């Protein structure tokens, strides 16, 4: 079955750019949407945004100015960049396959195991 | 923007039925999805599109959605059901995903 694995630096300095990669195995990333979701310690889930394999994106309005997502179909990977990070961006970051029924529904299955990113100097 | 409201906690004895609500303005017109997150683990989809179950999810998990409230019902609750549960919708008016704040299910 499809499995997702997030990777990237676990520590990022304030004002720098957070960069993560999600590698998909057990299936092709083509013809699917892929989302990034984050969760600060002890708090709820926050959707960051999603990308289709064509490259089209939707971002959370609250993060839109700082988020860039990309896709590499040759490597079966999607990537997230979040610029100008602060301590408030410290969280576990998940990638997930986004099952979309245009225009009314979108749900996530499966999820990666998540990766903790700490923003600190 | 669209807001989903969940009770912070629900407690139930083993073998009983747990009901976790998710409130939102006219949520009955939206497609609601539910996730289970055990401590230290990633969320897992347990109900999608209001009431459908992914393969591998026990029949004890069911969902409903009408008016201003969606409900996740867990029958014959087991100790292993103790987890945080999140509801989620797609807000088509603003083109983004919305999560509820989460409900901690405690099995007494």
Interface residues (C-beta under 8 A of the other chain):
Chain A: X35 X44 X45 X46 X47 X49 X50 X58 X59 X60 X61 X94 X99 X101 X103 X104 X105 X106 X107 X108 X109 X110 X111 X112 X113 X114
Chain B: X1 X30 X31 X33 X35 X41 X42 X43 X44 X45 X48 X49 X54 X86 X88 X90 X92 X94 X95 X96 X97 X98 X99 X100 X101 X102
